[in-house]
Amino acid sequence: TDEAVLEYDTFTKMKPPLREEQDRRSLLDGLKRGAFSAIATDHAPHPFEAKEVPYDEAAFGIIGLETALALIWDRCVRTEEISPFDFVYFFSSGPRKVLGINIPSLKEGEPAELTIFHPEEAWEVNPSEFYSKSRNTPFKGWELTGRAWGIIKGTRWAGRITPPF
C-alpha cells in the first residue's frame, strides 16, 4: 500500500503509484466479482543508478515478473481471498482471452506452454538471485510461500532449477 512510500524508498516508486488499503481491498473485490480477467505486471527494470537518486528524480517502475506469482499466491490464495482456480485463470487463460491469444491444450504430442509453480515452497525475496538484469524490487527480504520454478515452451525448459521430472 501507499504506506510503503512513506520512507521514500525509490524501489517503491511506480506508476500507477501504490494506493491506500481501501483501494487494495476494492481490487480484490473486483477479482472476486469477476470484474477483471487477468493479473499482469508492468515489469519495469531499471539500472541501479536510476533508483539510487533522490525520490523525486528516481525512475518510475519495479520489476514484477520475479515475484508476481508468489505475491498473489501468498497474500491472496493462502489467505483465501481468491481461489487456486482463479489464481491460475488470472495468470494464464484470462490474459490470453484479453489479448485474443489461443489457449494451448495440454495433450500428448502437442507443444507445451506452461509455468511450473510450487505452491508450498517457502523462500525469501533476494534480488541477487533474480534472473532479471535489474534488482529494483520493494519486496526484498519478504518471506513468501509459493514459487515459480520455470516454464516449458514447446520442448524447451527455462527456469531457476532443474525440473523434478
N, CA and C atoms as an extended XYZ file, in Angstrom:
495
Properties=species:S:1:pos:R:3:atomname:S:1:resname:S:1:resid:I:1 pbc="F F F"
N         0.845       -1.198        0.000 N   THR     1
C         0.000        0.000        0.000 CA  THR     1
C         0.882        1.250        0.000 C   THR     1
N         0.231        2.395       -0.002 N   ASP     2
C         0.959        3.667       -0.017 CA  ASP     2
C         1.814        3.874        1.234 C   ASP     2
N         1.588        3.082        2.260 N   GLU     3
C         2.412        3.179        3.477 CA  GLU     3
C         3.878        2.869        3.167 C   GLU     3
N         4.121        2.035        2.157 N   ALA     4
C         5.494        1.668        1.803 CA  ALA     4
C         6.290        2.850        1.271 C   ALA     4
N         5.604        3.863        0.780 N   VAL     5
C         6.271        5.023        0.184 CA  VAL     5
C         6.712        6.032        1.246 C   VAL     5
N         6.206        5.912        2.445 N   LEU     6
C         6.472        6.903        3.488 CA  LEU     6
C         7.957        7.111        3.778 C   LEU     6
N         8.761        6.082        3.565 N   GLU     7
C        10.197        6.210        3.824 CA  GLU     7
C        10.965        6.677        2.590 C   GLU     7
N        10.250        6.974        1.522 N   TYR     8
C        10.853        7.470        0.280 CA  TYR     8
C        11.891        6.514       -0.294 C   TYR     8
N        11.625        5.230       -0.192 N   ASP     9
C        12.471        4.224       -0.826 CA  ASP     9
C        12.135        4.245       -2.316 C   ASP     9
N        13.097        4.549       -3.155 N   THR    10
C        12.830        4.676       -4.594 CA  THR    10
C        12.397        3.359       -5.224 C   THR    10
N        12.661        2.236       -4.558 N   PHE    11
C        12.203        0.954       -5.086 CA  PHE    11
C        10.690        0.799       -4.947 C   PHE    11
N        10.027        1.702       -4.237 N   THR    12
C         8.560        1.685       -4.137 CA  THR    12
C         7.916        2.670       -5.110 C   THR    12
N         8.707        3.375       -5.891 N   LYS    13
C         8.171        4.380       -6.815 CA  LYS    13
C         7.765        3.704       -8.120 C   LYS    13
N         6.480        3.784       -8.435 N   MET    14
C         5.941        3.121       -9.626 CA  MET    14
C         4.735        3.885      -10.141 C   MET    14
N         4.316        3.546      -11.374 N   LYS    15
C         3.106        4.114      -11.983 CA  LYS    15
C         2.249        2.954      -12.445 C   LYS    15
N         1.000        2.890      -12.072 N   PRO    16
C         0.376        3.798      -11.118 CA  PRO    16
C         1.017        3.633       -9.741 C   PRO    16
N         0.906        4.663       -8.914 N   PRO    17
C         1.539        4.597       -7.592 CA  PRO    17
C         0.802        3.642       -6.657 C   PRO    17
N         1.494        3.240       -5.612 N   LEU    18
C         0.847        2.444       -4.571 CA  LEU    18
C        -0.300        3.251       -3.969 C   LEU    18
N        -1.381        2.570       -3.666 N   ARG    19
C        -2.588        3.235       -3.159 CA  ARG    19
C        -2.878        2.808       -1.724 C   ARG    19
N        -3.978        3.336       -1.208 N   GLU    20
C        -4.400        3.040        0.160 CA  GLU    20
C        -4.929        1.612        0.277 C   GLU    20
N        -5.012        1.128        1.502 N   GLU    21
C        -5.533       -0.211        1.779 CA  GLU    21
C        -6.928       -0.397        1.197 C   GLU    21
N        -7.777        0.607        1.265 N   GLN    22
C        -9.134        0.505        0.713 CA  GLN    22
C        -9.098        0.235       -0.792 C   GLN    22
N        -8.159        0.821       -1.497 N   ASP    23
C        -8.024        0.571       -2.930 CA  ASP    23
C        -7.606       -0.879       -3.188 C   ASP    23
N        -6.702       -1.376       -2.372 N   ARG    24
C        -6.279       -2.773       -2.497 CA  ARG    24
C        -7.461       -3.706       -2.274 C   ARG    24
N        -8.270       -3.401       -1.252 N   ARG    25
C        -9.458       -4.215       -0.964 CA  ARG    25
C       -10.434       -4.167       -2.144 C   ARG    25
N       -10.607       -2.996       -2.734 N   SER    26
C       -11.517       -2.855       -3.874 CA  SER    26
C       -11.037       -3.680       -5.067 C   SER    26
N        -9.738       -3.709       -5.301 N   LEU    27
C        -9.206       -4.541       -6.381 CA  LEU    27
C        -9.481       -6.017       -6.112 C   LEU    27
N        -9.273       -6.450       -4.878 N   LEU    28
C        -9.573       -7.842       -4.524 CA  LEU    28
C       -11.054       -8.148       -4.707 C   LEU    28
N       -11.913       -7.233       -4.309 N   ASP    29
C       -13.352       -7.428       -4.502 CA  ASP    29
C       -13.675       -7.553       -5.985 C   ASP    29
N       -13.026       -6.739       -6.813 N   GLY    30
C       -13.229       -6.819       -8.256 CA  GLY    30
C       -12.796       -8.159       -8.823 C   GLY    30
N       -11.689       -8.694       -8.325 N   LEU    31
C       -11.245      -10.022       -8.753 CA  LEU    31
C       -12.291      -11.073       -8.390 C   LEU    31
N       -12.792      -11.002       -7.170 N   LYS    32
C       -13.787      -11.979       -6.701 CA  LYS    32
C       -15.087      -11.901       -7.497 C   LYS    32
N       -15.498      -10.686       -7.860 N   ARG    33
C       -16.751      -10.489       -8.602 CA  ARG    33
C       -16.624      -10.827      -10.083 C   ARG    33
N       -15.412      -11.009      -10.566 N   GLY    34
C       -15.215      -11.282      -11.983 CA  GLY    34
C       -15.104      -10.031      -12.833 C   GLY    34
N       -14.826       -8.889      -12.209 N   ALA    35
C       -14.690       -7.634      -12.957 CA  ALA    35
C       -13.396       -7.598      -13.769 C   ALA    35
N       -12.436       -8.442      -13.418 N   PHE    36
C       -11.151       -8.490      -14.118 CA  PHE    36
C       -10.941       -9.882      -14.690 C   PHE    36
N       -10.225       -9.947      -15.788 N   SER    37
C        -9.916      -11.226      -16.419 CA  SER    37
C        -8.462      -11.623      -16.260 C   SER    37
N        -7.630      -10.720      -15.778 N   ALA    38
C        -6.199      -11.004      -15.733 CA  ALA    38
C        -5.522      -10.219      -14.618 C   ALA    38
N        -4.416      -10.781      -14.170 N   ILE    39
C        -3.483      -10.059      -13.312 CA  ILE    39
C        -2.203       -9.944      -14.132 C   ILE    39
N        -1.676       -8.749      -14.226 N   ALA    40
C        -0.467       -8.524      -15.018 CA  ALA    40
C         0.494       -7.645      -14.235 C   ALA    40
N         1.736       -7.658      -14.654 N   THR    41
C         2.724       -6.773      -14.054 CA  THR    41
C         3.213       -5.802      -15.114 C   THR    41
N         3.623       -4.658      -14.684 N   ASP    42
C         4.333       -3.741      -15.565 CA  ASP    42
C         5.799       -3.928      -15.219 C   ASP    42
N         6.357       -5.008      -15.725 N   HIS    43
C         7.752       -5.337      -15.434 CA  HIS    43
C         8.616       -4.201      -15.973 C   HIS    43
N         9.124       -3.378      -15.074 N   ALA    44
C         9.873       -2.180      -15.467 CA  ALA    44
C        11.251       -2.172      -14.823 C   ALA    44
N        12.168       -2.968      -15.383 N   PRO    45
C        13.509       -2.990      -14.814 CA  PRO    45
C        14.256       -1.687      -15.082 C   PRO    45
N        15.020       -1.261      -14.110 N   HIS    46
C        15.835       -0.053      -14.254 CA  HIS    46
C        17.227       -0.339      -13.721 C   HIS    46
N        18.230        0.294      -14.309 N   PRO    47
C        19.570        0.144      -13.737 CA  PRO    47
C        19.614        0.736      -12.332 C   PRO    47
N        20.493        0.221      -11.540 N   PHE    48
C        20.634        0.648      -10.148 CA  PHE    48
C        20.742        2.169      -10.035 C   PHE    48
N        21.483        2.776      -10.948 N   GLU    49
C        21.711        4.225      -10.900 CA  GLU    49
C        20.417        5.021      -11.038 C   GLU    49
N        19.422        4.481      -11.750 N   ALA    50
C        18.153        5.194      -11.958 CA  ALA    50
C        17.292        5.207      -10.704 C   ALA    50
N        17.621        4.350       -9.744 N   LYS    51
C        16.871        4.282       -8.492 CA  LYS    51
C        17.668        4.826       -7.303 C   LYS    51
N        18.965        4.945       -7.451 N   GLU    52
C        19.822        5.445       -6.373 CA  GLU    52
C        20.007        6.954       -6.483 C   GLU    52
N        18.896        7.652       -6.542 N   VAL    53
C        18.864        9.117       -6.627 CA  VAL    53
C        17.767        9.591       -5.684 C   VAL    53
N        17.641       10.894       -5.440 N   PRO    54
C        16.525       11.368       -4.612 CA  PRO    54
C        15.181       10.902       -5.183 C   PRO    54
N        14.225       10.683       -4.295 N   TYR    55
C        12.936       10.096       -4.672 CA  TYR    55
C        12.283       10.804       -5.856 C   TYR    55
N        12.238       12.119       -5.853 N   ASP    56
C        11.549       12.832       -6.928 CA  ASP    56
C        12.281       12.734       -8.265 C   ASP    56
N        13.544       12.323       -8.266 N   GLU    57
C        14.310       12.162       -9.500 CA  GLU    57
C        14.351       10.712       -9.978 C   GLU    57
N        13.926        9.781       -9.152 N   ALA    58
C        14.027        8.356       -9.476 CA  ALA    58
C        13.057        7.959      -10.581 C   ALA    58
N        13.474        6.979      -11.364 N   ALA    59
C        12.619        6.432      -12.414 CA  ALA    59
C        11.434        5.713      -11.778 C   ALA    59
N        10.288        5.753      -12.464 N   PHE    60
C         9.121        5.001      -12.025 CA  PHE    60
C         9.294        3.548      -12.448 C   PHE    60
N         8.869        2.617      -11.602 N   GLY    61
C         8.816        1.221      -12.003 CA  GLY    61
C         9.572        0.282      -11.095 C   GLY    61
N         9.090       -0.953      -11.083 N   ILE    62
C         9.724       -2.047      -10.349 CA  ILE    62
C         9.695       -3.275      -11.248 C   ILE    62
N        10.539       -4.244      -10.940 N   ILE    63
C        10.430       -5.495      -11.672 CA  ILE    63
C         9.291       -6.292      -11.049 C   ILE    63
N         8.539       -6.988      -11.870 N   GLY    64
C         7.382       -7.707      -11.371 CA  GLY    64
C         7.372       -9.189      -11.679 C   GLY    64
N         8.067       -9.602      -12.731 N   LEU    65
C         7.997      -10.999      -13.150 CA  LEU    65
C         8.570      -11.960      -12.124 C   LEU    65
N         9.552      -11.536      -11.385 N   GLU    66
C        10.221      -12.424      -10.433 CA  GLU    66
C         9.361      -12.737       -9.201 C   GLU    66
N         8.401      -11.876       -8.882 N   THR    67
C         7.673      -12.023       -7.621 CA  THR    67
C         6.153      -12.095       -7.763 C   THR    67
N         5.605      -11.790       -8.921 N   ALA    68
C         4.147      -11.653       -9.063 CA  ALA    68
C         3.375      -12.901       -8.630 C   ALA    68
N         3.748      -14.062       -9.153 N   LEU    69
C         3.009      -15.280       -8.808 CA  LEU    69
C         3.074      -15.556       -7.307 C   LEU    69
N         4.270      -15.464       -6.747 N   ALA    70
C         4.433      -15.751       -5.318 CA  ALA    70
C         3.661      -14.763       -4.450 C   ALA    70
N         3.691      -13.489       -4.803 N   LEU    71
C         2.974      -12.487       -4.008 CA  LEU    71
C         1.472      -12.743       -4.001 C   LEU    71
N         0.901      -13.009       -5.168 N   ILE    72
C        -0.547      -13.241       -5.236 CA  ILE    72
C        -0.901      -14.559       -4.553 C   ILE    72
N        -0.080      -15.583       -4.752 N   TRP    73
C        -0.350      -16.866       -4.088 CA  TRP    73
C        -0.307      -16.693       -2.568 C   TRP    73
N         0.779      -16.100       -2.083 N   ASP    74
C         0.987      -15.974       -0.642 CA  ASP    74
C        -0.028      -15.041        0.011 C   ASP    74
N        -0.285      -13.896       -0.600 N   ARG    75
C        -1.111      -12.870        0.031 CA  ARG    75
C        -2.592      -12.950       -0.321 C   ARG    75
N        -2.943      -13.715       -1.366 N   CYS    76
C        -4.361      -13.775       -1.768 CA  CYS    76
C        -4.941      -15.187       -1.756 C   CYS    76
N        -4.174      -16.175       -2.216 N   VAL    77
C        -4.705      -17.547       -2.235 CA  VAL    77
C        -4.564      -18.195       -0.864 C   VAL    77
N        -3.400      -18.116       -0.267 N   ARG    78
C        -3.194      -18.724        1.051 CA  ARG    78
C        -4.074      -18.095        2.119 C   ARG    78
N        -4.491      -16.853        1.910 N   THR    79
C        -5.387      -16.178        2.854 CA  THR    79
C        -6.851      -16.330        2.444 C   THR    79
N        -7.079      -17.119        1.402 N   GLU    80
C        -8.417      -17.432        0.883 CA  GLU    80
C        -9.159      -16.204        0.358 C   GLU    80
N        -8.412      -15.199       -0.104 N   GLU    81
C        -9.030      -14.041       -0.761 CA  GLU    81
C        -9.503      -14.427       -2.159 C   GLU    81
N        -8.703      -15.248       -2.850 N   ILE    82
C        -9.111      -15.803       -4.143 CA  ILE    82
C        -8.791      -17.295       -4.133 C   ILE    82
N        -9.447      -18.038       -4.998 N   SER    83
C        -9.259      -19.490       -5.036 CA  SER    83
C        -8.033      -19.858       -5.876 C   SER    83
N        -7.491      -21.059       -5.653 N   PRO    84
C        -6.392      -21.519       -6.508 CA  PRO    84
C        -6.806      -21.560       -7.983 C   PRO    84
N        -8.047      -21.942       -8.252 N   PHE    85
C        -8.547      -21.973       -9.629 CA  PHE    85
C        -8.488      -20.579      -10.244 C   PHE    85
N        -8.962      -19.567       -9.500 N   ASP    86
C        -8.932      -18.193      -10.015 CA  ASP    86
C        -7.499      -17.704      -10.208 C   ASP    86
N        -6.609      -18.067       -9.311 N   PHE    87
C        -5.193      -17.712       -9.441 CA  PHE    87
C        -4.651      -18.184      -10.790 C   PHE    87
N        -4.899      -19.448      -11.111 N   VAL    88
C        -4.425      -19.997      -12.385 CA  VAL    88
C        -5.066      -19.253      -13.549 C   VAL    88
N        -6.365      -19.013      -13.466 N   TYR    89
C        -7.068      -18.304      -14.539 CA  TYR    89
C        -6.504      -16.896      -14.747 C   TYR    89
N        -6.330      -16.140      -13.677 N   PHE    90
C        -5.877      -14.746      -13.793 CA  PHE    90
C        -4.477      -14.616      -14.387 C   PHE    90
N        -3.657      -15.663      -14.255 N   PHE    91
C        -2.300      -15.602      -14.795 CA  PHE    91
C        -2.117      -16.408      -16.081 C   PHE    91
N        -3.140      -17.115      -16.553 N   SER    92
C        -2.947      -17.959      -17.737 CA  SER    92
C        -3.996      -17.697      -18.808 C   SER    92
N        -5.128      -18.375      -18.724 N   SER    93
C        -6.124      -18.227      -19.789 CA  SER    93
C        -6.801      -16.867      -19.789 C   SER    93
N        -6.951      -16.225      -18.643 N   GLY    94
C        -7.556      -14.891      -18.604 CA  GLY    94
C        -6.798      -13.879      -19.458 C   GLY    94
N        -5.486      -13.729      -19.250 N   PRO    95
C        -4.724      -12.797      -20.092 CA  PRO    95
C        -4.770      -13.171      -21.574 C   PRO    95
N        -4.745      -14.464      -21.877 N   ARG    96
C        -4.806      -14.893      -23.280 CA  ARG    96
C        -6.133      -14.484      -23.914 C   ARG    96
N        -7.212      -14.619      -23.164 N   LYS    97
C        -8.517      -14.201      -23.696 CA  LYS    97
C        -8.539      -12.698      -23.946 C   LYS    97
N        -8.024      -11.919      -23.004 N   VAL    98
C        -7.989      -10.461      -23.156 CA  VAL    98
C        -7.216      -10.076      -24.414 C   VAL    98
N        -6.098      -10.751      -24.659 N   LEU    99
C        -5.231      -10.416      -25.785 CA  LEU    99
C        -5.599      -11.136      -27.077 C   LEU    99
N        -6.605      -12.017      -27.023 N   GLY   100
C        -7.013      -12.748      -28.219 CA  GLY   100
C        -6.005      -13.798      -28.658 C   GLY   100
N        -5.283      -14.366      -27.699 N   ILE   101
C        -4.281      -15.395      -27.990 CA  ILE   101
C        -4.898      -16.758      -27.698 C   ILE   101
N        -4.687      -17.709      -28.600 N   ASN   102
C        -5.219      -19.054      -28.391 CA  ASN   102
C        -4.711      -19.647      -27.085 C   ASN   102
N        -5.579      -20.397      -26.440 N   ILE   103
C        -5.215      -21.099      -25.211 CA  ILE   103
C        -4.738      -22.485      -25.621 C   ILE   103
N        -3.460      -22.799      -25.383 N   PRO   104
C        -2.943      -24.094      -25.817 CA  PRO   104
C        -3.544      -25.234      -25.007 C   PRO   104
N        -3.644      -26.377      -25.659 N   SER   105
C        -4.127      -27.559      -24.946 CA  SER   105
C        -2.921      -28.296      -24.382 C   SER   105
N        -3.185      -29.114      -23.425 N   LEU   106
C        -2.128      -29.914      -22.819 CA  LEU   106
C        -2.386      -31.365      -23.212 C   LEU   106
N        -2.012      -31.681      -24.451 N   LYS   107
C        -2.249      -33.011      -24.994 CA  LYS   107
C        -0.927      -33.662      -25.367 C   LYS   107
N        -0.906      -34.972      -25.276 N   GLU   108
C         0.283      -35.712      -25.663 CA  GLU   108
C         0.611      -35.420      -27.123 C   GLU   108
N         1.882      -35.150      -27.375 N   GLY   109
C         2.328      -34.867      -28.732 CA  GLY   109
C         2.225      -33.409      -29.138 C   GLY   109
N         1.533      -32.605      -28.337 N   GLU   110
C         1.395      -31.172      -28.629 CA  GLU   110
C         2.478      -30.405      -27.867 C   GLU   110
N         2.938      -29.286      -28.436 N   PRO   111
C         3.934      -28.497      -27.697 CA  PRO   111
C         3.334      -27.922      -26.416 C   PRO   111
N         4.092      -27.998      -25.354 N   ALA   112
C         3.628      -27.483      -24.060 CA  ALA   112
C         3.907      -25.988      -23.966 C   ALA   112
N         3.100      -25.321      -23.175 N   GLU   113
C         3.307      -23.904      -22.894 CA  GLU   113
C         2.734      -23.650      -21.509 C   GLU   113
N         3.592      -23.777      -20.492 N   LEU   114
C         3.094      -23.658      -19.129 CA  LEU   114
C         4.181      -23.253      -18.153 C   LEU   114
N         3.728      -22.834      -16.993 N   THR   115
C         4.615      -22.449      -15.899 CA  THR   115
C         4.548      -23.526      -14.824 C   THR   115
N         5.694      -23.929      -14.341 N   ILE   116
C         5.759      -24.876      -13.226 CA  ILE   116
C         5.859      -24.045      -11.943 C   ILE   116
N         4.894      -24.243      -11.056 N   PHE   117
C         4.788      -23.449       -9.831 CA  PHE   117
C         4.669      -24.387       -8.642 C   PHE   117
N         5.485      -24.166       -7.628 N   HIS   118
C         5.422      -24.974       -6.405 CA  HIS   118
C         4.694      -24.159       -5.337 C   HIS   118
N         3.459      -24.550       -4.976 N   PRO   119
C         2.656      -23.743       -4.059 CA  PRO   119
C         3.119      -23.761       -2.603 C   PRO   119
N         4.009      -24.687       -2.234 N   GLU   120
C         4.409      -24.788       -0.829 CA  GLU   120
C         5.863      -24.407       -0.568 C   GLU   120
N         6.580      -23.997       -1.604 N   GLU   121
C         7.982      -23.628       -1.386 CA  GLU   121
C         8.072      -22.283       -0.670 C   GLU   121
N         8.688      -22.293        0.502 N   ALA   122
C         8.901      -21.056        1.263 CA  ALA   122
C        10.248      -20.477        0.850 C   ALA   122
N        10.281      -19.176        0.687 N   TRP   123
C        11.519      -18.521        0.274 CA  TRP   123
C        11.520      -17.055        0.670 C   TRP   123
N        12.690      -16.473        0.696 N   GLU   124
C        12.851      -15.050        0.988 CA  GLU   124
C        13.235      -14.342       -0.308 C   GLU   124
N        12.561      -13.241       -0.598 N   VAL   125
C        12.861      -12.481       -1.811 CA  VAL   125
C        14.274      -11.911       -1.692 C   VAL   125
N        15.134      -12.353       -2.598 N   ASN   126
C        16.526      -11.920       -2.623 CA  ASN   126
C        16.850      -11.482       -4.050 C   ASN   126
N        16.862      -10.188       -4.314 N   PRO   127
C        17.082       -9.700       -5.673 CA  PRO   127
C        18.371      -10.194       -6.325 C   PRO   127
N        19.377      -10.552       -5.543 N   SER   128
C        20.627      -11.041       -6.142 CA  SER   128
C        20.423      -12.388       -6.835 C   SER   128
N        19.311      -13.073       -6.550 N   GLU   129
C        19.009      -14.353       -7.193 CA  GLU   129
C        18.103      -14.197       -8.417 C   GLU   129
N        17.670      -12.999       -8.722 N   PHE   130
C        16.756      -12.776       -9.844 CA  PHE   130
C        17.449      -13.058      -11.180 C   PHE   130
N        16.661      -13.516      -12.142 N   TYR   131
C        17.147      -13.691      -13.500 CA  TYR   131
C        17.203      -12.354      -14.228 C   TYR   131
N        16.363      -11.433      -13.839 N   SER   132
C        16.338      -10.112      -14.462 CA  SER   132
C        17.690       -9.434      -14.280 C   SER   132
N        18.047       -8.608      -15.233 N   LYS   133
C        19.294       -7.851      -15.116 CA  LYS   133
C        19.167       -6.735      -14.086 C   LYS   133
N        17.959       -6.486      -13.643 N   SER   134
C        17.705       -5.416      -12.691 CA  SER   134
C        17.356       -6.007      -11.328 C   SER   134
N        17.387       -5.172      -10.309 N   ARG   135
C        17.117       -5.625       -8.942 CA  ARG   135
C        16.127       -4.720       -8.229 C   ARG   135
N        15.426       -3.839       -8.953 N   ASN   136
C        14.581       -2.826       -8.311 CA  ASN   136
C        13.235       -3.399       -7.866 C   ASN   136
N        13.243       -3.993       -6.683 N   THR   137
C        12.025       -4.548       -6.094 CA  THR   137
C        11.821       -3.997       -4.685 C   THR   137
N        10.589       -3.654       -4.339 N   PRO   138
C        10.311       -3.231       -2.964 CA  PRO   138
C        10.102       -4.417       -2.018 C   PRO   138
N        10.187       -5.638       -2.540 N   PHE   139
C         9.863       -6.825       -1.747 CA  PHE   139
C        11.093       -7.538       -1.182 C   PHE   139
N        12.256       -6.939       -1.295 N   LYS   140
C        13.480       -7.546       -0.769 CA  LYS   140
C        13.285       -7.909        0.703 C   LYS   140
N        13.615       -9.164        1.023 N   GLY   141
C        13.513       -9.633        2.397 CA  GLY   141
C        12.155      -10.196        2.781 C   GLY   141
N        11.150      -10.067        1.909 N   TRP   142
C         9.821      -10.606        2.234 CA  TRP   142
C         9.881      -12.130        2.237 C   TRP   142
N         9.221      -12.733        3.218 N   GLU   143
C         9.077      -14.186        3.287 CA  GLU   143
C         7.787      -14.554        2.556 C   GLU   143
N         7.898      -15.396        1.532 N   LEU   144
C         6.733      -15.797        0.744 CA  LEU   144
C         6.655      -17.309        0.668 C   LEU   144
N         5.459      -17.810        0.437 N   THR   145
C         5.251      -19.229        0.182 CA  THR   145
C         4.598      -19.349       -1.179 C   THR   145
N         5.202      -20.197       -2.019 N   GLY   146
C         4.779      -20.363       -3.402 CA  GLY   146
C         5.826      -19.747       -4.304 C   GLY   146
N         6.304      -20.552       -5.281 N   ARG   147
C         7.376      -20.027       -6.131 CA  ARG   147
C         7.333      -20.653       -7.514 C   ARG   147
N         7.510      -19.810       -8.509 N   ALA   148
C         7.628      -20.307       -9.883 CA  ALA   148
C         8.988      -20.972      -10.036 C   ALA   148
N         8.981      -22.171      -10.601 N   TRP   149
C        10.236      -22.883      -10.825 CA  TRP   149
C        10.778      -22.604      -12.215 C   TRP   149
N         9.872      -22.405      -13.161 N   GLY   150
C        10.308      -22.164      -14.530 CA  GLY   150
C         9.160      -22.351      -15.493 C   GLY   150
N         9.486      -22.326      -16.780 N   ILE   151
C         8.466      -22.503      -17.813 CA  ILE   151
C         8.899      -23.572      -18.806 C   ILE   151
N         7.900      -24.150      -19.433 N   ILE   152
C         8.122      -25.057      -20.554 CA  ILE   152
C         7.422      -24.433      -21.749 C   ILE   152
N         8.166      -24.254      -22.828 N   LYS   153
C         7.590      -23.748      -24.075 CA  LYS   153
C         8.058      -24.679      -25.169 C   LYS   153
N         7.083      -25.383      -25.756 N   GLY   154
C         7.437      -26.417      -26.723 CA  GLY   154
C         8.130      -27.542      -25.990 C   GLY   154
N         9.386      -27.768      -26.321 N   THR   155
C        10.175      -28.785      -25.619 CA  THR   155
C        11.311      -28.141      -24.835 C   THR   155
N        11.275      -26.836      -24.711 N   ARG   156
C        12.361      -26.093      -24.061 CA  ARG   156
C        12.000      -25.722      -22.621 C   ARG   156
N        12.934      -25.968      -21.709 N   TRP   157
C        12.776      -25.613      -20.302 CA  TRP   157
C        13.600      -24.365      -20.019 C   TRP   157
N        13.014      -23.426      -19.308 N   ALA   158
C        13.752      -22.256      -18.834 CA  ALA   158
C        13.338      -22.049      -17.385 C   ALA   158
N        14.302      -22.080      -16.491 N   GLY   159
C        13.933      -21.915      -15.094 CA  GLY   159
C        15.121      -21.829      -14.179 C   GLY   159
N        14.806      -21.612      -12.915 N   ARG   160
C        15.843      -21.409      -11.916 CA  ARG   160
C        16.361      -22.714      -11.333 C   ARG   160
N        15.644      -23.806      -11.535 N   ILE   161
C        16.077      -25.101      -11.011 CA  ILE   161
C        15.903      -26.160      -12.086 C   ILE   161
N        16.533      -27.300      -11.890 N   THR   162
C        16.306      -28.431      -12.776 CA  THR   162
C        14.972      -29.044      -12.391 C   THR   162
N        14.083      -29.245      -13.372 N   PRO   163
C        12.764      -29.779      -13.027 CA  PRO   163
C        12.860      -31.184      -12.444 C   PRO   163
N        11.957      -31.514      -11.534 N   PRO   164
C        11.983      -32.823      -10.880 CA  PRO   164
C        11.286      -33.905      -11.702 C   PRO   164
N        11.287      -33.778      -13.018 N   PHE   165
C        10.619      -34.771      -13.877 CA  PHE   165
C        11.497      -35.128      -15.048 C   PHE   165
